[in-house]
């Protein structure tokens, strides 16, 4: 079965008997074509169709012979899946709902497209739910339902109707990227390789609460930007907000970051949700400066968006501006991140697919209003 979404042709349901080509590297594709008796150079051709031309069916790979296309299609499919729902914010932000592969029934993830003048950022998810259970985050409240594959993560990019507008990708959607590191590294490789999307690593940012061992591996193996969720410079308070502080304290994370060079290509940033009267006073500003002294980095201040059952106060604009000005005055580039998509629950900390995963949610093709 096929469908048209955003002017593109897609397979609407994954064939359980077929394997996905999406997410495979040229080396892996070479093994595929070799097993089918096809020429080795065919692997590079398939990679180009997948990652440069973004085709959705094997039939579109027209420089493969008709016989080889038929042979490939017997066991494989491209594996792209269109979003089954979307919501549009008054500020232009769009939240998409994507189906993902799962052994325990149909699951979903949310992906957020954020256009902003000449910049267009996609906030991608890497897990269904999250194990980290940060107090202020709606995603953690649904628990953890599984890791996404490389194909599932890439699908959020390739099947995006606005793919040609994209300038940046941030791994700040559902899930902890270091908790699904192999898949995240696989996506980063495809996005930056000359045979893949050929993007600069500077266009990709991967976030983390700090996961022992995994964060170091990411820093060693990927040149992409890293963003650390700080939210408090104090151990006990951060622990009360983020259980991950127990396994890898913020101080340990910062000590690790000091071993890497962030003065040239790669950037290090810290995400900091501001809670009114809790972590937005001058005393906290001084502690942040002390912690980050000498580390080339920046800080992004984020407004807290209320979630059900969590009694945390939001900081006001004046206190956030004072915090920003203090940090900037002391040599730390600091910005207040604009809140986008709050009316459709697409803002920071609000993503959740618990409702969809608990329902019999039949895929449908939503009407996308014209701009």
N, C-alpha and C positions, 0 to 999 in steps of 0.2 A: 504494500500500500504506500502511496506517495502523497505528498501535500506541498502546496505552495505557501511559503511564509517569507514576507519581505522580498518577494520577487525571485526567490530561490527554490529549487526543487530539493526535497528531502525525503528520505525514507522515514515513515511515521512510526514504525515499530521495529525494534531490534529483532532480527532473526536469531533465535536462540541457537540454531545450528551453525551459524556463521560467525567468524571471528572479525574483529574490527581492525582495519588498517590504520585508522587514526591513532596517533600516539607512537607509532613505530619509527625507529631511526633507519637510515639507509642500510646499516649493518643488519638490522633485524629484517628489513624488507628484502635484502639480498638473500637471506636464509629462506624467506617465503617463496621468492621467485625460483630459487634453486630447487626447492622441494617440488615445484610444479614443472620443472624442466624448462623454465623460461630463461632467456639470456640475463646475465648478471647486471648489464647496464639498465635493464628494465627497472631495477630498484630505485635508481636516481630519478627516472622518469616519474615513477609513482610518487616519490617524495615531493617532486615539484608540483604535481597535480594536487597533492594534499595540502602543502604548506605555503605554496606561492599562489596557485590559482584557486585554491579553496573549493574544489569540486565536491559534490555530495553523492555522486554515483560513479561506479566503475565505468559505465558506458560513456561518461564524459572524457575519459582518458584516451583521447582519439589518436595519440601517437603510439599506442599499443595496438597490435593487430587485433582484429575482431576475434580471432581464435584465442589469443592470450587473454583478452578481456573476459571471454566466456569461461575460460579455464579458471581465471582468478575469481570470478563471481560464484563459482560452484562452492567455494569454501569461505570466501571473504566478502565483506562489504566495507564501504568507507566508514560507516558508523556514526555519522553526524545525526543529531536529533534536534529539531527546532524547539524553542521554548513553547510551553503549553499554556502560558498565561503571561500577562504583563500588566503593570500598573504605571500610570504616568503622574508625576508630581506637578504641582503648579509651578515649580521652579525649573522644570525641564528634565529632572532626573527620571530615569525609567528603571523599574525593577522587574526583572524577568524570572520566571519559574522554569527550571530545567529538570527533566527526568534524568535519572542516573541508573547505571547498572547496579543491581543488588541481588544477593542470593535469597534474601528474606522478604521478597515482595517489592513493589514499586516504591522508590524513594525519590526525593526531590531536593534541589538546592536553589537558593536565591542568588542572583547576580545583579549588580547595580551598575548602570551606565550613567556617568555624570559628565554632561557636556558643560564646558565653561570657556566661552569665547574661542580662542584658538587651541584650547586643550580639551581632550576628551578622555576621561579615565574610566577604566572598567575595574570594578571591585569584584574579584572572583572568589569563589569558595573552593576549599580543598577537602572538606569533610561534610558529612551529613550530621549536623549537631556538633558538639565539642566536648572533650573530656575535662577541659580546664576549669569549668564552672566558676568563672569570675562573677562576683556578686552583682555587678552592674550590667551584665550582658545577657540579653534574651536568648541568644543561641545556646549558651550553656545550660539554660533551664530545660531544654528539651532532651538533654542527655546526649550520648554519642551513639550514632546508628551505623557508622561505617566510614571507611576511607574512600575517597574518589580515586579512580584510575587516572593515568595520564590522559587517556582519551576523554574521560568525563570532564576533566578540567579544561582541556583544549577545546572541547565542544562548546563551552561557555563563550569562547572567543570566536571560533570559526562560524558558529551558528548564530552569532549576534547580527541582527539586521544592520547595525551601524558599524560593522567591522572596518569599513574603509575609512571611517572617521577617527579610529582609535589612535591616540598618541601615547598613552601610558596604561600600565596594568599594575594593580596593587593586590597582593594576596592579603586582603583584610576583610574578606567575607566570612562565611561560616567555617569554623574549624581553626585549629592551630597548625600552621604550615610545618613546623618542625616535628609534629606528631605524624605527619604523612610525608616525610622528607624525600623518599625515593621518587614519589610521583611529582612532587614540587620541583625537584632538581631536573627530572625528565622534561617537564614543561619548559623550564627556564632554558634548558639546552636547545630544545626545538625552536623556541622563540628567538634565540640569539645566534644559532648556527647559520653559516652561509648557505647551507642546503635547506634551511628551514625558513623562518620569517625574516631572518637577517636583521633583527632589531638590535639596537645598542642596549647593553645591559643597564644603561642609565635610565631606560624607559620602564624598568621593572623594579618594584619594591616588594620585599617579602617581610611580613611582620612576625613577631614572636613574643611570647611572654618570657621566654628564656627556658630552654629545655636542655638539661645537662647532656653533653656529648653531641647532641644533634645540632645545636647552634654552632659549635666549633666546626663540625663537618660542613655545614652550609657555608660558613665563612671561608673555609679552605677550598671548597669545590665550586663555588659560584661567585662571579664578579658583580652580581646584582646588588642593588641597595638593600639595606636592612633597617627595619624599624622595630624598636623595642617598646613594648607596653610597660610604661613605668607606673603612672597613676598615683604613686606616693614614693617619696624618697626614704621613708622610715620603714624599717623591717616589720615591726609589729602591725602597723597600719596596713602596709601592702599585703601582709599575710592575711589580714581580715578581709581584704578585698579580693585577693588572688591566691588561691591555695597553692599555685605553682611556686610561690615565693619560698615555700618550705623546701622543695627539692632543689631549686637553684635560686638562691637569694640575689637580689638586684646588685649587691656589691660584687658578687662573683661574676655576674654577667658583665658588669662594667670592667672588671679586671681582665676578663677575656677580650673584650673589645679593644682594650688598650694595646693588645698585641698585634693589631692590624692597622694598615694605613688607610685613613679616610681623608687624606689631604688632596687626592687627585681624582680618580675616576669614580670610586665607590663612595656613597654617602651613608652616614649613620644618623639616624634620627630617633627621638624618643616621643612616644605618644603619651599624653597626659590629660586624662579626663578631670575636669575641675568640679569639685563638690563644694557647695557653699559652706564656708566656715569650717571645713574639714581639712582641705589640703591646698587652699588658695591664699594663705596669709603670707606676710613677709618672712616669717620664720621658715616656712616651707621653701620659699624662693631661695633663701640663704643656703638651705641644706642641699637643694638641687645644684646650686653653683659649686658647693664644696665637693659633691659627688662627681661632677662632670669636669672639674678643673683639669685643663690640659688635654682633654679629649676633643678632637675635631668632630663636632656634631651640631644638630639643631633640635629644637623642641617644638612640637605641635600641640597647642592647647585645644582641647575638644570640649564642647558643651555636653553636659550629661543629659541624656534623654530618658525620661522616666519609663520604667517597666513595671508591670503588675507585681505586687507582692514585695517590692523592694523599697524600703524607706530611706532613700538617700536624697539630700538636698542638691539642687542645681546652683552653681555659682552664677552671680550676675555679671553683666558686661563690664562694670567698673572694676570689679576685683580681678577679672581675667585680664583686663588691659593693664592693671597695675603689676600683675605677675609677669606679663609679657615684657613690659617696659623695664622691670628690674633685671630680668634674665638677659635681655638684649644689652642693657647698659653694662652688664658684667661679662660681655663677650660671647654670649650664647645666642645665636640667631634663633628667634622665637616668633612664631606666628599663631594666630587664632584661626583654626580651621572653620571655614564656613559650613554651617549645618545645612545639608542637602537631603531632600526626600523624606523629611520627617512626617509629612502628611500621609505617606504611603508606607510607613514603617521601613524605610530604606536607609535611615541615618545610622550612624555608628552605634553598634550594640543592640540594634533592633531586629536583626535578621533571625528568622525562625521558620522552619517548615514542619513543625510538630503537627500542626493541624492537617496539612496536606497528607503527611505520612500516615495519619490515623484514619484517613477517609479513603473511600474508594473513589479516587480522583481520576476521572476519565480524561485523557488528553483531548484538548480542543484547540482550534486555531483562533486566537483572539483577533478582534478587529483593532487595527492600529490606526488611530486617528492621524490625519495629516497635520503636519506642523503649520 
